Amino acid sequence: MQDIFENAKRVANNAVERAAWEADKLRRATARQREIDLAQRERAALLEQIASTLLDLDKRGQLAQEPLKALAQRLRTLQDEVGRGQSEIQAIRAETYTPGSISISVTRAGGGATTPCPTCGKPVRGNAAYCSACGARLR
C-alpha cells in the first residue's frame, strides 16, 4: 500500500514540476516577444523618420541620388494611395442603406448571351447543347 502512495506522490510531483517548467517557458517566451515587439515598433518609427527625411530632402531639391529620388517618388505615390483608400473606406462606412437601391442580377455560366435555335428560332443559351423549346441538338 505504501508503494502506491509513494508512486502517486512521485507522479503528482512530476506533474507539478512539469507545469512549473511549462509556465516558466511561457513566461520567458512572452517576455522575449515583448522585447521583440518593442524593437519592431522602434524600427517602424525609425523607418518613418527616414521616410519623412527623404521626402523633406526631395521636396527641397536636396536629394541628388537617383535611387533615393525614385524611392521618394514611390513613397509619395504610396502615401497618396493610402490617403485615397482611407477616404474611400470612410465614405463606404458612411453610406446608408436605402430600400430598393440594390438590384441583383443572376447570370448563368457561359454568360447571359443567347442565340436563336437553328431549328425553331427560339432563343437558347450560347453554351447550350440542346434547344429547351424543341429539343434540337445544337452542337
C-alpha positions as CSV (number, residue, x, y, z in Angstrom):
1,M,0.0,0.0,0.0
2,Q,2.9,2.3,0.9
3,D,4.3,1.8,-2.7
4,I,1.0,3.0,-4.2
5,F,1.1,6.2,-2.2
6,E,4.8,6.8,-3.0
7,N,4.1,6.2,-6.7
8,A,1.2,8.6,-6.7
9,K,3.2,11.2,-4.8
10,R,6.0,10.9,-7.4
11,V,3.6,11.2,-10.3
12,A,2.0,14.3,-8.7
13,N,5.4,15.9,-8.1
14,N,6.4,15.2,-11.7
15,A,3.2,16.8,-12.9
16,V,3.7,19.9,-10.7
17,E,7.3,20.2,-11.8
18,R,6.3,19.9,-15.5
19,A,3.6,22.5,-15.1
20,A,6.1,24.9,-13.4
21,W,8.6,24.3,-16.2
22,E,5.9,25.0,-18.9
23,A,4.8,28.1,-17.0
24,D,8.4,29.4,-16.8
25,K,8.9,28.6,-20.5
26,L,5.8,30.6,-21.4
27,R,6.8,33.5,-19.2
28,R,10.3,33.7,-20.8
29,A,8.8,33.4,-24.3
30,T,6.2,36.1,-23.6
31,A,8.9,38.4,-22.1
32,R,11.1,37.9,-25.2
33,Q,8.1,38.6,-27.5
34,R,7.5,41.9,-25.7
35,E,11.2,42.8,-26.3
36,I,10.8,41.9,-30.0
37,D,7.6,43.9,-30.3
38,L,9.3,47.0,-28.8
39,A,12.2,46.6,-31.2
40,Q,9.8,46.3,-34.1
41,R,7.9,49.4,-33.0
42,E,11.2,51.3,-32.7
43,R,12.3,50.0,-36.1
44,A,9.0,51.2,-37.7
45,A,9.4,54.6,-36.0
46,L,12.9,54.9,-37.4
47,L,11.7,53.9,-40.9
48,E,9.0,56.5,-40.6
49,Q,11.7,59.1,-39.7
50,I,13.9,58.0,-42.7
51,A,10.9,58.3,-45.0
52,S,10.0,61.7,-43.6
53,T,13.6,63.0,-44.0
54,L,13.8,61.5,-47.5
55,L,10.6,63.3,-48.6
56,D,11.7,66.5,-47.0
57,L,15.0,66.4,-48.8
58,D,13.3,65.7,-52.1
59,K,10.8,68.5,-51.6
60,R,13.7,70.9,-51.0
61,G,15.5,69.6,-54.1
62,Q,18.4,68.4,-52.0
63,L,18.1,64.8,-53.0
64,A,20.8,64.1,-55.6
65,Q,21.0,60.3,-55.9
66,E,18.6,58.8,-58.4
67,P,17.8,55.7,-56.4
68,L,16.8,57.8,-53.5
69,K,14.7,60.1,-55.7
70,A,12.9,57.0,-57.1
71,L,12.3,55.7,-53.6
72,A,10.9,59.1,-52.6
73,Q,8.6,59.2,-55.6
74,R,7.3,55.7,-54.9
75,L,6.8,56.6,-51.2
76,R,4.9,59.7,-52.1
77,T,2.7,57.7,-54.5
78,L,2.0,55.1,-51.9
79,Q,1.2,57.7,-49.3
80,D,-1.3,59.2,-51.8
81,E,-2.9,55.8,-52.5
82,V,-3.2,55.1,-48.8
83,G,-4.8,58.5,-48.2
84,R,-7.3,58.0,-51.1
85,G,-8.0,54.5,-49.8
86,Q,-8.7,55.7,-46.3
87,S,-11.0,58.4,-47.7
88,E,-12.9,55.8,-49.7
89,I,-13.2,53.5,-46.7
90,Q,-14.7,56.4,-44.7
91,A,-17.1,57.1,-47.5
92,I,-18.2,53.5,-47.7
93,R,-18.6,53.3,-43.9
94,A,-20.7,56.5,-44.0
95,E,-23.1,55.0,-46.7
96,T,-26.6,54.3,-45.5
97,Y,-29.0,51.6,-46.9
98,T,-31.9,52.8,-49.0
99,P,-34.5,50.1,-49.6
100,G,-34.8,49.2,-53.3
101,S,-31.4,50.6,-54.1
102,I,-29.8,47.2,-54.8
103,S,-30.6,45.3,-57.9
104,I,-29.4,41.7,-58.0
105,S,-28.9,40.0,-61.3
106,V,-28.1,36.4,-61.8
107,T,-26.1,35.3,-64.8
108,R,-25.7,31.7,-65.8
109,A,-22.4,30.0,-66.5
110,G,-21.3,30.9,-70.1
111,G,-22.7,34.3,-69.9
112,G,-26.2,35.6,-70.5
113,A,-25.8,35.7,-74.3
114,T,-28.4,33.8,-76.3
115,T,-28.6,32.7,-79.9
116,P,-31.6,31.6,-81.9
117,C,-32.2,27.9,-82.3
118,P,-31.5,26.9,-86.0
119,T,-34.5,24.6,-85.9
120,C,-37.2,26.6,-84.2
121,G,-35.7,30.1,-83.8
122,K,-36.3,30.3,-80.1
123,P,-33.5,31.9,-78.0
124,V,-31.1,29.4,-76.4
125,R,-28.1,30.0,-74.2
126,G,-24.8,30.3,-76.1
127,N,-23.3,27.3,-74.4
128,A,-26.5,25.0,-74.5
129,A,-26.1,21.6,-76.1
130,Y,-29.9,21.3,-76.9
131,C,-32.7,23.7,-77.5
132,S,-35.0,23.9,-74.5
133,A,-38.0,24.7,-76.7
134,C,-37.8,22.0,-79.4
135,G,-35.1,19.7,-78.2
136,A,-32.9,20.0,-81.3
137,R,-29.2,19.2,-80.8
138,L,-27.1,22.4,-81.1
139,R,-23.6,21.0,-81.1
